[in-house]
Amino acid sequence: MATTDAISLSPKIKRHKQYTLVIPLDLHGDRVLLGYKLRGFGQGKYNGYGGKVEPNETVIAAAVRELHEESGLLVEEPAMIQRGVLLLETVADDTSPILEIHVFTVETWEGTETATDEMTPHWFSLSKSLTAPTKSTPVSGSIPPSFLSTSSAAEAGGVEESQPHPGGPHDLPVIPYFQMWEESRVWLPHLLRHVSSSEEGRGGVGGNLISPEPSPPAATAASDGDRNETENKGKKYFIHHVQFIGGTDMDAVDGGEYSVWHGMGPRRLDWVDELPIGEWEGRKSFKTYP
């Protein structure tokens, strides 16, 4: 089991708040679709599509609804492939619930991605985005050269940028990890490598995925605190539990904004055969998983 720092015991039981997060994948076209957040929580960041689960709504129904509302894409529930769960906890605010974010990918849908008043769609290269990001990760295509320039990102938020890059899919930019939520820089490359290397992922939308770039060397993976991914082969789901200690979010639109959901502290990322759905609520610690 891959472990970084041990997760500390919470002094009291925290309630959960459920959310969904959907990553549309065009495996045949070697593309990943993300949205640029135009307003509200996470403004100025790229992310998958999702939101909170409403009362009396199932998680998968919420995933379908949020994807349609934010991107215009319409999918049936069976097309949603659950990939894992993010358990995000802040120790900077003892009253905040644990965010239980259910992560899905989807490879077939109806309609064309469209901009809404909340999100602007952008396609990124899947094969270029498989390695763990660093501040020096190069970018290409339509994304500005600086990951940290939120003003440039906002200027790039037009609908026309959501269309395939005129130079073809191989000219699409790498995912701008440093314009995403902090924990996404850890789990998202792992998920993309998992999908691209699996037999399931090679069916894709209309064909086979092109040969992905090699996985990062062991030293790079170890710096993330995760073991060689061959140990996780065959595992279906990931669980990423992060404790945030609070800090200044220099990637925020306003720049230098303090957030209790910034400053990634102790964390762990595990791949498991089954998700312990229903067993997390009421537990004092996520130090161990079934």
PETA-V214254 format. One record per helix or strand of 3 or more residues. SS is the DSSP state (helix for helix, strand for strand). FROM is the first residue (numbers start at 1). LEN is the number of residues. If there is no record, write none. Layout:
ss = (SS:SS)
from = (FROM:FROM)
len = (LEN:LEN)
//
This chain:
ss = (strand:strand:helix:helix:strand:strand:strand:helix:helix:helix:helix:helix:helix:helix:helix:helix:strand:strand:strand:strand)
from = (16:31:59:77:80:98:119:127:150:159:169:177:184:200:218:229:237:247:257:264)
len = (11:7:13:3:11:9:7:3:6:4:3:3:14:3:6:4:8:3:3:9)
//
